[in-house]
């Protein structure tokens, strides 16, 4: 009998495993089971159909059962739910959801790509009319039809993660009045608060209502006599706010689909996902698992993590197939590289943020910069808020974040590559990156981030961060807060308690600064204040440079 590989679930991990398996073995029998109607689709593209930015929903179908059969000779069975795994007999029980008939299928190897399901919390009224989750093409079609059929004008998105914000952007683009509700103090938890604040400003700039640190406590139809009695739902918040909505999209996160694995007695990890080894093999030597349902080591902390991303799922599918067919291949880790467009901004992350490093008890330092996306003298240059985190000992890169309107994607990809390769800030400073005026600068933002970090590590300058400034100014003796920008910049705003000496005048006005008080210098983005600190230090002053300078402080002090 031919070697028989059964795959439960498609989309990214399952479909990539099936295609790789066929390339490795022409003789194996490969069968995929998918309980929905679509076996391989671009779930990351689903929000963009709601506004018709992706106009043809057929474009979201990556592979059809017919094409998988024709090209790869894969037997794809949609509308088939796997109910049970019999590990002793190496069989699965499958129910055809169209006919109700059940069959048993034997396997030599079984791959679980069961994914994750949208989180639906036990909030009163959450099953009401017009409340949806978005995880599949079927979900997308239901939302789209509902909005069209009911002429929906107001939408509330519950949850400020990547999918929630993408949906919010697309519903706004469709012409709906949109509000985003987030139970935590910020959207996009992988970003640190001062970086997420830029996203908050962008949402508000486009008229999106933003309710932070204010969880939903209930959903209910409007009461008689209520001002917005035409709404289908009123979203009730802990603060007492009542948001009328014609449609509600839940973006509360996802949970791994592990029911099948758990009932089969497979070992689960500490975070509730399926535990796999470096070969993506479960606790059963004949069963592998990939995608959103599995726990993998975080690439920075080493801790077991659930990271639901399409890129890692695709790679895991390929690696699992390699191992199933006798090619020992290791899946090392996931570093969590992700990116989001929100109106005119792009926000991206890789590696660990401050909260992750604190939970893992890993020491770190960081720098904030605000370089241009390309050479400042070439038209169209836009600022990028860039942050890197690194080890205080050897300078090893630990994480990166970037927010801006241009050039964010390529910078985060460079940082992700550097992080995966175990590079240090010295390596960042030394990278040779493509430069022409329309694309970058002779010193790319990545080089500048590495150089700024080097300055801290070798002791050329001492840094201070926005969240430390208030405590530092309360010390005795009180530091001198020195603004070294030009007068036109100061006229547009400054940090309270600061004195003003432009950098070009500082050398001649050193006598105005008492040497018995420390100095905290800032400019607009950090470069001129670094120069000021170097000057002051060599004239006998104690000086700290405010990381990210006025731009970062001005963003961060808005955080409630």
C-alpha positions, 0 to 999 in steps of 0.5 A, a space after each residue: 500500500 502507498 504511504 498515506 499522508 492525511 492533512 487536517 486543515 488547509 490555508 497556509 500550513 496545510 496547503 504548503 505541506 501538501 504541495 511540498 509533500 508531493 514534490 518530495 514523493 510522487 508515489 505517496 497518497 495525500 489527502 486533505 480534509 477541510 470542514 469549510 468550502 475553501 481549502 487554500 485562501 488568503 485570509 490576510 486579504 479578507 478585510 480588503 474585500 469589504 471595501 473592494 480594494 480587492 475587487 474580485 473575491 476569487 483573487 483570495 482563493 490561492 488554490 482550488 481543490 480542482 487545481 490541487 488535484 490537477 497539479 499535485 494529485 492531492 485528494 482534497 475533501 472540503 466540507 469534511 470535518 475530522 471528528 476523532 483521531 485513533 492513534 492506536 489504529 492510526 485512523 481518523 474519523 471524518 464526517 461529511 457535513 453535506 451528507 452526514 455520513 462518517 468514514 474512517 481513514 487510515 494514515 501513515 503520517 498525520 499533519 494537523 493544521 487546524 489553525 485558530 478560532 476567533 475569540 468570542 468572550 461571554 459578554 451579554 448579547 454577543 450572539 446578537 444580530 449584526 455581530 460578526 467575526 472575520 476568519 474565513 471567506 464565508 465570514 467575509 461574505 456574511 459581513 459584506 452581505 449584511 452591510 449591503 442588505 441593511 444599508 449599514 452606516 455605523 460600525 464598531 470594531 471591538 479589538 485593536 489588533 492587526 485584523 481589527 484595525 485593518 477592518 476598521 480602515 476598510 469599513 471607513 473606506 467603504 463609507 461607514 462611520 467607524 469606532 474602535 473599542 479596545 479594552 487595553 490602554 493601546 492598540 497593537 500590543 506588539 508596539 510599545 506605547 509611545 509607538 502605538 500613540 502614532 497609530 492612535 493619532 492616525 485613527 483620530 485624524 481620519 475620524 475613527 472613534 477610539 475608545 481605549 482602556 474601556 472594555 465592552 460589557 454588553 451588546 443590546 438593541 437600543 431602548 425605546 426612545 433612545 436617540 439612535 433607535 435605528 441602530 441594530 446594536 448598542 455597544 455598552 462600555 465599562 465607562 458607561 458609553 453607549 455606541 450605536 452600531 449597525 454592524 459589529 466586528 469582533 477582533 478580540 484575538 484568536 485561540 488555537 484549535 486544539 480540541 482534536 489534538 487534546 481529545 487524542 491525548 497529544 501533549 499541549 503546551 503551557 499556552 494551550 497550543 499543541 506542543 511540537 519539537 524542532 521537527 514540528 512533531 507532536 508527542 505522537 511520532 506519527 503526528 505533526 502539527 503546524 500553524 496557528 495551533 502550535 506553540 513554538 519558541 520565541 526567537 528572542 526570549 526562547 519562551 513557548 509562544 503562540 504567534 499566529 502569522 501566515 509566513 511562519 505557518 507556510 514555512 512550518 508546512 514545508 518543514 513538516 513535510 520534509 521531516 515526514 518524508 525523511 529529510 530532517 529539517 529544523 524549525 528554529 523559532 518565530 520572531 513575530 515580524 508583522 506589518 500593518 497599513 492604517 490609512 496613511 501610516 505603516 506600523 511594523 514590528 519584529 522581535 521583542 518589545 519592552 513588555 516581552 523583555 520585561 516578562 522574560 527578565 531580559 535586560 535591554 537598552 533602546 534608542 529612538 530615532 526619527 530619520 527620513 525615509 530617503 535623502 532629505 534633499 530629494 522630494 517626498 522624504 517622510 519621517 520614520 519613527 524608529 525604535 530598536 531594543 538591544 542587549 546592554 552587554 554585547 549589543 545583540 539586537 532584540 527587537 525593532 519597531 517602525 511607524 511612518 508613511 514611507 520606507 517602514 517595510 524595508 527597514 523592518 525587513 532589514 531588522 528582522 533579517 538582522 535579528 534572525 541572524 543574531 546580529 548586533 548593533 555594530 553590525 547594523 551600523 556596518 550594513 551596506 544598504 542600497 542608496 540612491 536619493 529616491 530610496 534612502 540615504 548614505 547613512 540609512 536609518 538602520 545604520 543610524 540606529 546602530 550608530 546611536 546604540 553604539 554611542 550608548 554602549 561605548 559610553 560616548 553619551 548617556 541616554 534617558 527615555 521619555 518615561 524617565 524624564 519626570 522622575 529625573 527632573 524631580 531629583 536634587 539638584 534639579 537637572 538643566 533641561 536644555 533645548 538646543 533647537 532653533 527658535 522657529 522649532 521651539 516656537 512650535 512647542 517645547 518641553 516645560 522647564 527647559 531653557 533654550 540655547 541653540 546648538 550653534 550658540 552653545 559653545 559660546 554660551 557655556 558660561 550660562 550653564 552651572 557645572 554643579 547641575 546635570 544637563 539633559 539635552 534634547 533637540 527635535 530627533 536626538 542627533 543635535 542633542 547628542 552633539 551637544 552632550 559630546 561638547 558638554 562632556 568634554 567641557 566638564 559637564 554631566 549630560 544625558 541625551 533624551 532618546 528620540 528627543 522632542 518628537 518622541 516626548 511630544 508623542 508619548 506625553 499624549 498617552 493617557 
